[in-house]
Amino acid sequence: MTLSTRHLKNLLSDIQHGRRLCTADTVQLLSLAREDELEMLFETARNIRKANFGSKIFTYGFAYTSTFCRNDCTFCYFRRSNKRPQRYRKRTRDVLDIAKYLSREGVNLMDLTMGEDPRFHDSKNGAWDALVKLVKDIRTVTNLPVMVS
């Protein structure tokens, strides 16, 4: 289903003024193909981004903390059954050093990246507590938001 130019302009204007998209609207926008339609969509996206974030650039800092994983996802190199990768878990001190370095370099968000390491994803023995403490320690030394991937 294609949108008329008038309907597209109205939809994009509504979105710019805070209207949330329904599934049908999202599908229609993702189906746009004409150059002029795409340019209207991209212009709206730029306006919304600028209104929310200004002209700032936000950078993520990734700290790869563990290559252990309890899952066996076929696409992943670090899947449980793959015996080839060298497995490691970074020590808390090393992760904090990485976080401090990335913070000094201007990173805006720390991303702790790991597989579903049983040490952190096991509800027994306070595993979650260790991960929560690590996040709190990173927040303390960097004052940055932390995302766990």
Contacts in CASP RR format, 6 or more apart in sequence:
PFRMAT RR
TARGET T0000
AUTHOR 0000-0000-0000
METHOD contacts of the structure
MODEL  1
MTLSTRHLKNLLSDIQHGRRLCTADTVQLLSLAREDELEMLFETARNIRK
ANFGSKIFTYGFAYTSTFCRNDCTFCYFRRSNKRPQRYRKRTRDVLDIAK
YLSREGVNLMDLTMGEDPRFHDSKNGAWDALVKLVKDIRTVTNLPVMVS
1 28 0 8 1.000
1 31 0 8 1.000
2 28 0 8 1.000
2 31 0 8 1.000
3 11 0 8 1.000
3 28 0 8 1.000
3 32 0 8 1.000
3 37 0 8 1.000
5 36 0 8 1.000
5 37 0 8 1.000
8 32 0 8 1.000
8 37 0 8 1.000
8 40 0 8 1.000
9 40 0 8 1.000
11 25 0 8 1.000
11 28 0 8 1.000
11 29 0 8 1.000
12 40 0 8 1.000
12 41 0 8 1.000
12 44 0 8 1.000
15 21 0 8 1.000
15 44 0 8 1.000
15 48 0 8 1.000
16 44 0 8 1.000
16 47 0 8 1.000
16 48 0 8 1.000
21 29 0 8 1.000
29 41 0 8 1.000
32 38 0 8 1.000
32 41 0 8 1.000
58 108 0 8 1.000
58 109 0 8 1.000
59 106 0 8 1.000
59 107 0 8 1.000
59 108 0 8 1.000
59 109 0 8 1.000
60 107 0 8 1.000
60 108 0 8 1.000
60 109 0 8 1.000
60 110 0 8 1.000
60 111 0 8 1.000
60 147 0 8 1.000
61 102 0 8 1.000
61 107 0 8 1.000
61 109 0 8 1.000
61 110 0 8 1.000
61 111 0 8 1.000
62 111 0 8 1.000
62 113 0 8 1.000
63 90 0 8 1.000
63 95 0 8 1.000
63 98 0 8 1.000
63 99 0 8 1.000
63 102 0 8 1.000
63 110 0 8 1.000
63 111 0 8 1.000
63 112 0 8 1.000
63 113 0 8 1.000
64 90 0 8 1.000
64 113 0 8 1.000
64 114 0 8 1.000
65 89 0 8 1.000
65 90 0 8 1.000
65 95 0 8 1.000
65 112 0 8 1.000
65 113 0 8 1.000
65 114 0 8 1.000
65 117 0 8 1.000
65 134 0 8 1.000
66 88 0 8 1.000
66 89 0 8 1.000
66 90 0 8 1.000
66 114 0 8 1.000
66 115 0 8 1.000
66 117 0 8 1.000
66 119 0 8 1.000
66 120 0 8 1.000
67 78 0 8 1.000
67 85 0 8 1.000
67 86 0 8 1.000
67 87 0 8 1.000
67 88 0 8 1.000
67 89 0 8 1.000
67 114 0 8 1.000
67 115 0 8 1.000
68 78 0 8 1.000
68 87 0 8 1.000
68 89 0 8 1.000
68 114 0 8 1.000
68 115 0 8 1.000
68 117 0 8 1.000
68 118 0 8 1.000
68 119 0 8 1.000
69 76 0 8 1.000
69 78 0 8 1.000
69 79 0 8 1.000
69 80 0 8 1.000
69 114 0 8 1.000
69 115 0 8 1.000
69 116 0 8 1.000
69 117 0 8 1.000
70 80 0 8 1.000
70 116 0 8 1.000
70 117 0 8 1.000
70 118 0 8 1.000
70 121 0 8 1.000
71 79 0 8 1.000
71 80 0 8 1.000
71 115 0 8 1.000
71 116 0 8 1.000
72 79 0 8 1.000
72 80 0 8 1.000
72 81 0 8 1.000
73 79 0 8 1.000
76 82 0 8 1.000
77 84 0 8 1.000
77 85 0 8 1.000
78 85 0 8 1.000
78 115 0 8 1.000
89 117 0 8 1.000
89 119 0 8 1.000
90 98 0 8 1.000
92 134 0 8 1.000
92 137 0 8 1.000
95 112 0 8 1.000
95 134 0 8 1.000
95 138 0 8 1.000
96 137 0 8 1.000
96 138 0 8 1.000
96 141 0 8 1.000
99 110 0 8 1.000
99 138 0 8 1.000
99 141 0 8 1.000
99 142 0 8 1.000
99 144 0 8 1.000
100 141 0 8 1.000
100 142 0 8 1.000
102 110 0 8 1.000
102 142 0 8 1.000
103 110 0 8 1.000
103 141 0 8 1.000
103 142 0 8 1.000
103 143 0 8 1.000
103 144 0 8 1.000
107 144 0 8 1.000
108 144 0 8 1.000
108 145 0 8 1.000
109 144 0 8 1.000
109 145 0 8 1.000
109 146 0 8 1.000
109 147 0 8 1.000
110 138 0 8 1.000
110 142 0 8 1.000
110 144 0 8 1.000
110 145 0 8 1.000
110 146 0 8 1.000
110 147 0 8 1.000
111 146 0 8 1.000
111 147 0 8 1.000
111 148 0 8 1.000
111 149 0 8 1.000
112 134 0 8 1.000
112 135 0 8 1.000
112 138 0 8 1.000
112 146 0 8 1.000
112 147 0 8 1.000
112 148 0 8 1.000
112 149 0 8 1.000
113 149 0 8 1.000
114 120 0 8 1.000
114 148 0 8 1.000
114 149 0 8 1.000
118 127 0 8 1.000
119 127 0 8 1.000
119 130 0 8 1.000
120 127 0 8 1.000
120 128 0 8 1.000
120 130 0 8 1.000
120 131 0 8 1.000
121 127 0 8 1.000
131 148 0 8 1.000
135 146 0 8 1.000
135 148 0 8 1.000
138 144 0 8 1.000
138 146 0 8 1.000
139 145 0 8 1.000
139 146 0 8 1.000
END
